[in-house]
Amino acid sequence: MMEAMHFSAIAVEIAIAVLMLIVLLLDLLMKRGGRRILLAYVTEIGLVAILWLTVSMYPTDGSSQSFYQGIYSVDAYSIFFKLLFLLGMIFTVFYAAGYVERMVKNAGEFYALLLSALLGMCVLASANDLVTLFVGLELMTISFYILVAIQTDNAFSTEAGVKYLIFGSGATGVLLYGMSLVYGMTGSLFFAEIAHSPGLFLGLGLAGMVLMLSGFFFKLSVIPFHLWAPDVYEGAPAPVTALLAMCSKAAGIAILLRVLFAAFPMATTLWVQILAIFACISMVGGNIMAFRQSNIKRMLAYSSIAQAGYMMCAMAAASATGLRSVLFYATIYLFANIAAFVTVAYLEDQRGEADLYNVRGLAHHSLLPAGFLMLGLLTMAGIPPTGGFIGKFYIFTAAVDAGLLWLAAVGFVVSMMSVYYYLIVIREMFRDPEEGEVMNEHRLRLPFAATVTGLVAVFFVLVLGIWAQPLSFLADFTIFQSL
């Protein structure tokens, strides 16, 4: 009976690993013709089945269980983030099938690596000790190293992969060294035991905690640990960029919150100040650097830095309200990225690059793709009636309630400033050609799957902007029952 319980604890992870093996075997056994799109169908069907399994595991009674001597947690918090990861992956595989068929040579490896990254994210969400944390984080990160550079015939993709590998390896070393110091000073790898160890507050224990935070900040591309993000976002295939922006960032948030509130709760005074300072720097710096970008993927990279700052603003509140707003905003941000990258991916596919020139006049002959990108950007800007407005309202309210009025004020001001560079893209899409100007009037054709994905994403960002209670209630329940 106990073994069965242990097996059920990692049923989602086992299902992902089995699906990954099936995709690899199909890639090896099937003939070349028609193989790519079939791999997408198999991956999509498998992911939908795993989503159903994950939903069935959600503890509606608020129960929280730890398995394998306490290293693995199955609770509302971990299931919530696993659902986010699965939704992001399902939508990405669905809309990107046409993109992958034309732009990626090794489709089998591409889908297998997506599943490998998903497996690492799910392990991260349930990790309850330092070793499990590290295994999940590296499984996700190494998969993304390869995915970023998977277009081997594209110099920008290869360069982005090398840069990501170099910066990521350095950040991994910093994180691992911090974990070793924390372990050395506390004598334990388990979060619950670290939390009650007086050794954490000695010199090397504090240094280890700061180094661990630095490693997490790299994963979230927080300034000044952001240098990899613009080049990697620009050079990676657009679906991979989307996953880096939404799922990878959500995974970083999931483990950062778990570590802060499960392993370092007694050091709240210290890490609240650190989070507030870096949140302020990231919100200001990310938005300012986004102003001068002509490439939409680079602009979204700097925007993602600012978005991480907004979420850290709520984390710094160190309250249930703040944590609820982080979960709420992470969900909204996922759908906003899906809506935007549906168009960005096919701009890159059919016009070679997603920049201001190639998006110019898009609304005149491709109104639906232009609408997807516009609503995705307006959601990130926090314009009503999108869900981004409610999400930022929750975030800044939590900061004010925690006495961080100055941080909320900075966040509000730079959030209003960010509207400018989002509107530049929207202006270009609706711009009329000037006399003598040659514009790209080639219609942007979205596959049926991409159109459906964009419509679903837009539906959710608008509905959650008008009726936020269901998601807010779910985020509340998740926080109160888990952390």
TIVEXTOR-866679 format. One record per residue: x, y, z of N, C-alpha, C in turn; residue in one letter. Coordinates in steps of 0.1 Angstrom, whole numbers, plus 5000, padded with zeros to 4 digits. Example, Ala and Ser with C-alpha at 12.3 -4.5 7.8 and 13.67 -1.06 7.14 Angstrom:
2
513249435078512349555078513249675078a512849785071513749895071512950005079s
This chain:
483
500849885000500050005000500950125000m501950125008502850235009503550264995m503950144989504650164976503750214966e502450174966501450234957501250384959a501250424971501250564974502450644968m503550584970504750644964504750654949h504250544943504050554928503150654924f502050674931501050774927501550914929s502550934938503151064940503851114928a504451024920505151074908504451024895i503151004896502450944884502551044872a502451174875502651274864503951264857v505051264866506351254861506651134853e506151014858506350894851505650894837i504450954837503650964824504451054814a505051164819505851244810507051174804i507751094813508851024809508450914798a507350844801506850744791506550804778v505850924778505550994766506751034758l507751074765509051114759509650994752m509650884758510250764752509450714740l508050734740507250694729507550784717i507750914720508051014709509350974702v510350944711511650904705511650774697l510850674702510750554694510050574681l508950654681508250684669509150754659l509950844664510850914655511850824649d512250724656513250624651512650524641l511350484644510750374636509950414624l509450544624508550584613509350634601m508750624590509350674578509450834578k510250884570510451034570509151104566r508451064556507251134551506151134562g505751254565504651274574504951254588g506151224592506551194605506351314615r506751424610506851544619505451574625r504451594617503151634622502551524630i502851394627502351284636502951294650l504251324650504851344663504151454672l503851564665503151664672501751614677a501051544669499751484674499951394686y500851304685501151214696501451284709v502351384707502751464719501651544725t500751594716499651674721498651584728e498351474722497351384729497851334742i499151304742499751254755499751364766g500051484762500051594771498651624777l497651614768496251634773495851524783v496251404780495951294789496651324803a497851364802498651394815497951514822i497451614815496751724821495551674829l494751584822493651524829494051454842w495151374841495651304853496051404864l496651514860497151614870495951674877t494951714869493651774874493051674885v493051544881492451444890493251434904s494451474904495351464916495251594924m494551694920494451824928493751794941y494351824952493751794965492651894969p491451864965490351954969490051964984t490551864991490251865006491451935013d492351995005493452065012494551975017g494551855014495551765019496951795013s497951765021499351785016500151665021s500851605011501651485015503051495010q503951435018505351425014505751285012s506551255002506951114999508451104998f508850974998510350944997511151015008y510750995020511351045032511351195033q510251255026510051395027510651485016g511351425006511951504996511051544985i509851494985508951514973507551554979y507051674976505751714981504651704970s503551654973502351654965501251734972v501051854968500151944975499452034964d498552124969497852204959498852304952a499952344959500852434953501652364941y502152244943502852184933501952144921s500752104924499752064913499452194905i499252304912498852434905499952464895f501152454899502252494889502452384878f502152264882502252154871501152184861k500052224865498952254856499352374847l500052474852500552584844501552534834l502452454838503452404829502852324817f501852244821501252154811500452234801l499652334806498952424798499852494788l500952554793501852624784502452534774g502752404777503352314768502352264758m501052244762500052194753499752304743i499552424747499352534737500452554728f501752544733502852564725503052454714t502852334718502952224708501852234698v500652274702499552284693499752394682f500152514687500252624677501552614669y502552544675503852544668504152434659a503152344657503352224649503752264634a503052364629503452404615504852474615g505152554625506452614626507552514627y507352414635508452304637508552224624v507452204617507552124605508452194594e508452324594509252394584510552444589r510652474602511852544607512852464615m512352344619513252264628513452124621v514752094618515051964611514751844619k515051844632514951724641513751734650n512551714643511351724651511251634663a511651504661511551404672512351454684g513651494682514451554693513751674699e513151754691512551884695511451844706f510551764702509451724711509851654723y510851564721511451494733512051584743a512751684738513451784746512451874753l511351904747510251974753509651904765l509451774763508951684774510051674785l511251664781512351664791512351784800s512251904793512152024801510952034810a509751984805508551974813508751884825l509451774823509651684834510551754845l511551824841512351904851511452004858g510552074851509752174858508852104868m508251994865507351924874508151874887c509351824885510251794896510451914905v510752024898511052144906509852184915l508652174909507452224916507252144929a507652014929507451924941508651914950s509851964945511051944953510952004967a511451924976511351964990512751944997n513751924989515151924995516051974984d517352004988518252074979518651984967l518851854969519251764958518151754948v516951734952515851724942515651854935t515751964942515752094935516752104924l517952064927519052074917518851984905f518451864908518151774897517051824887v515951874893514851924885515352044877g516052134884516452264878517352234866l518352144868519352114857518652034846e517751944849517051874838516351974829l515652074835514952174827515952264820m516952304826517852404820518652344809t519252224811520052154800519152124788i517852094790516952074779516852204771s516752314778516552444771517852484765f519052454770520252474763520252424749y519752294748519752234735518652284726i517452314732516352364724516652504718l517352584726517652714720518552704708v519452604708520452594697520052484687a518752444687518352324679518352354664i518252484660518252514646519752524642q520352414639521852404637522252484624t521352504615521752584603521552734605d521152774617520952914620522052964629n522853054625523953104633523553174645a522353244645521853314657521453214667f520753104663520353004672521552934679s522552904671523752844677524452934687t524553064683525153164692524353174705e523053184704522253194716522353074725a522452954719522652834727523952834735g525052884728526352884734526352984746v525753104743525753204753524953164765k523753094763522953044774523652944782y524452854775525152754782526252814791l526952914785528052974793527553044805i526553124803526053204815525353104824f524553014819523852914827524752834836g525852794830526852704837527452784849s527752914847528252994858527253014869g525953034865524853054875524652924882a524752814875524652684882525652664893t526952704889528052684899527752774911g527252894909526952984920525852924929v524852874923523752814930524152694938l524952604931525452484938526352514950l527252614948528152654959527352704971y526252784968525452834978524752724986g524252624978523552504984524552434993m525852414989526752344997527052425010s527152555009527352635022526152615031l524952625026523752605034523752465041v524052365033524152235038525252215049y526352275046527452265056527152335069g526452445069526152525081524852465088m523952405081522752355087522752205090t523652125082523751985084522551905078g521751975069520551905063520351955049s519751865041519351905028517851935027l517051905038515651915037515252055041f514252115034513852255036513352275051f512552175055511952195069513052195080a514052115078515152115088516052235087e516252275074517052395072516452515079i515052525078514352635084514552655099a514852545106514952555121516352535125h517352555116518752535120519352675123s519952685135520552815138521852845129p522352745123523552755115523352845103g522052855099521752935087522053085089l522053125102522253265105523753305108f524653205107526053235108526553285094l527753335094528353405082528253325070g528753195070528653115057527253075054l526453055064525053025061524353135054g524553255058523953375051524553395037l525853365036526453375023525853275013a525653155019525053045010523653085006g522853145015521453185012521553295001m522453385002522553494991522953434978v523853344978524353274966523253194959l522453134967521253054962520253154955m520053264962519153364956519653414943l520953434942521553484930521353384918s521453254921521253144911519753154907g518853164916517453174912517153304904f517853414907517653534900518053524885f519153444883519553414869518353344862f517753244868516653174861515553264858k515353364866514253464864514653584856l515953584852516553694844516353834851s516653834864516553954872517854034870v517754164868518854254867519654244880i520954224880521954224869522254084864p521453984866521653854861520953824848f520653924841519753914829520553914816h521853924816522653944803522353844793l522053724796521753614787520453634779w519453694786518053684781517853754767a518253874764517953934751518453854739p519753814740520353734729519653594727d519453534739518853394738517353404733v516653504738515253514733515253544718y516153624713516153654699516553544690e517653464695518153364687517453234687g516753204698516053074699514853074690a514352954686513152934678511953004687p511053064680509953144687509253054697a508852934694508152854705509052824717p510352814715511252794727511352924735v511353034728511353164734510153184743t508953144737507753154745507753064758a508352944757508452864768509352914779l510452974774511453044783510753154791l509853234783509253344789508153304799a507453194797506353164805506553044815m506852934809507052814817508352804825c509452844819510652844826510652944837s510053064835509953164845509053124856k507953054853506953004863507652904871a508552814865509252714873510152784883a510852884879511752964888511053024899g509853074896508953134907508553024917i508152914911507652804920508652754930a509952734925510952684935511452804944i511552924939511953034947510953054959l509653054956508653064967508752954977l508952834972509052714980510252724990r511452764984512652784992512452895002v511953004998511853125007510953095019l509753035016508853015027508952875034f509652785028509752655035511152635041a512152695035513552675040514052795047a513652915043514253045049513153125055f512153075062511153155068511653245079p512653195086513253265098514053385093m514453385080515253495075514453595067a513153605070512253685061512753825061t513153885072513654025072514754055062t515653955060516753975051516253955037l515553845033515253825019514153925014w513353975023512354065019513054195013v514054245020514754355016515554335003q516154215001516754174989515854174977i514654114979513654104969513154234965l512954324974512354454971513354534963a514654534966515654604959515754554945i515854424943516054364929514754374921f513654374928512354394921512354544915a512754634923512754774918513754794906c514954734908515954744897515454684884i514754564885514354494874513154564867s512254614875511054684869511554804861m512454884867512855004861513754974849v514854894851515754864841515154784829g514354684832513754614821512854694812g512054784818511254864810512054974802n513055034808513855134801514555074789i515154954791515954894780515054844769m513754814772512854774762512454884752a512655004756512255124748512855124734f514155084733514955104721515054974713r514254874715514254754708513354754695q513954714684513154704672512754564669s513454464675513154324674512154284685n511054234681509954204691510354104701i511154004697511553904707512553964717k513354054713514254124722513454214732r512454274726511654364734510854284744m510354164741509654074750510654024760l511954004757512953964767513054064778a513254194774513354294784512054314792y510954294785509654294791509554184802s510054064799509953954808510853984821s511854064819512654104831511854194840i511154284833510254374841509054294848a508554194840507454114846507954034858q509253984858509753914869509854014881a510154144878510254244888508854264895g507854274887506454284892506154174902y506454054898506053934906506953934919m508253974918509053984930508554094939m507954194934507354304942506254244951c505454144946504454084954505153984964a506153914959506853824968507453894980m507954014978508554094989507554135000a506254124996505254155006505154045017a505653925013505753805023504453785030a503353785023502053765028501253675019s500153625025499253535017498653615005a498353745007497853824996498953834985t500153854989501253864979501453744971g501453624978501653494972500453464962l499253504966498053474958498253564945r498653684946498853774934499953714925s500953654930502053594922501453484914v500753394920500153284913499153334902l498353434906497353484897498053544885f499053624887499753704876500553604868y501153504873501853404865500953334855a499653304859498653244850498353344839t498053464843497753564833498853584823i500053594828501253614820501453494810y501053374814501153254805500253274793l499053314796498053334784498453454776f498953554782499453674774500553634764a501553554769502653514761502153424750n501253334753500653244742500053324731i499253424735498553514725499553584716a500653634722501653714715502453624706a502953514711503853424704503153344693f501853334693501253274681501553354669v501453484670501853574658503353584656t504053594667505553614666506153494659v505753374662506253254656506053254641a504953284637504653284622505153404615y505353514621506153624615507553574612l508153504622509453454620509553344609e508553264609508453154599508253214585d507353304583506953344569507653474565q508153554574508853674570510353684574r510853574581512253574584512553634598g511853724603512153794615510953864620e510853864634509753934640510254074645a510254174636510654304640509654414636d509954534638508954644636508754654621l509754634612509554644598508554534593y508754414597507954304592506554304598n506354374609505054384615504254504610v504954594602504354714598503154684588r502054744592500854734583500154594584g500554514594499954384595498454384596l497954474604496454474606495654494594a496254554583495554584571495154464563h496054354564495754234556495754114564h496054114577496054004586495554044600s494354084600493754144612493754044624l493453924622493453824634494753804640l495853774633497153774639497553904646p497254014640497554144646496754154659a495554114659494754124671495254034683g495753914679496353824690497553894696f498453954688499654014693499254144701l498354214696497954344703497354304717m496454214718495854184731496954114740l497854044735498953984743499754094749g500154194741500954314746500154394755l498854424753498054504762497854434775l497854304775497754234788499054244796t500154234789501454254796501554404801m500954494794501054634799500054664810a499054574812498154594823497054684820g496554684807495554774803494154704805i493154764811491854704813491154704799p490354604797489754504806490454374806p491754374803492554244802492854194817t493254074818493554014831494854074836g495654134828496954194832496654314842g495554384840495154494848494854444862f494054334863493654284876494954224883i495754154875497054104881497954204887g498154314880498954424886498354494897k496954504897496254564908496454484921f496354344919496654254931498054274936y499054284927500454284930500754414938i500354524933500654654939499854674952f498654614953497854624965498554544976t499054424973499854344983501054414988a501754484979502954564983502554674992a501454744989501054854998500654805012v499854695012499454635024500554595033d501754565027502954515034503754635038a503354755035504154875039505154915029g505154845017506154875006505554974996l505055095002504455194993505355244982l506655264986507555314976507755214964w507755084967507954984957506754984948l505554984954504354984946504255114937a504755224942504755354935505655344923a506855284925507855264914507255174903v506655064908506054964899504955024891g504055104897502955164890503455264879f504455344882504955444873505655374861v506455274863507155214852506155124844v505155074851504155004843503455094833s503155214837502555314828503555344817m504855354820505855384810505855274800m505755154804505855034795504855034784s503655104787502655114776503255174763v504155264765504755324753505355234743y506255144748506855054738505954944733y504954904741503954814736503154874725y502855004727502055074717502755104704l504155104705504955124693504655004683i504654884689504354764680502954774675v502054804683500654814679500454924668i501155034670501055144660501555104647r502655024647503254984634502354884627e501554804635500654704629499554774622m499054884627497954964622498355084613f499655094610500155204603499855204588r499455314583499255324568500655354562d500855304550502055324543502255474539p503455534540503655664536503955664521e503955784515504155794501505555744497e505655654487506855594483507455484491g506755454502507255344511506855214507e507755114506507454984502507254904515v506054844516505654764528505454624524m505654534534505354394532503854364533n503254344521501754324521501454174520e502454084522502153944521501353904534h500253844531499253804542499953704551r499853724564500353624574499353514576l499653394572498753284573499053204585r498053194594498153114606497452984603l498152874607497452744606496252734615p495352644613494152634621494452624635f495452534639495752514653496252644659a497052724652497552844658496352944660a495452944651494253034652493453004664t493152874666492452824677493152864690v494452834691495252864703495153014706t495353104696495253244698493853284703g492853234698491453264702491253224717l491753104720491553054734492353144744v493553174740494353264749493753404751a493253454740492653594741491353584749v490653474748489353454756489753454771f490753384775491153374789491653514794f492453584786492953714792491753814793v490753804785489653894786488653854796l488353724797487453674807488053694821v489353664823489953684836490053834840l490053924830490054064833488654114838g487654044834486254084838485754004850i486153874850485653784860486853704866w487453764875488753714881488553624893a487353614898487053544910487453394910q487153314899487553174900489053154901p489853224893491353204894491853264907l491253374912491653424925491353334936s490253264936489853174946490753054946f491053004934492052884932493352924938l493853044935495153084940495153094955a494053154960493953164975493953024981d493152934976493152794982494452734981f495152744970496552684968497452734979t497452864981498452924991498052885005i496852895009496452865023496652715026f496552625016496652485019498152435018q499052515013500352455010501552525017s501552665016502752725021502452795034l
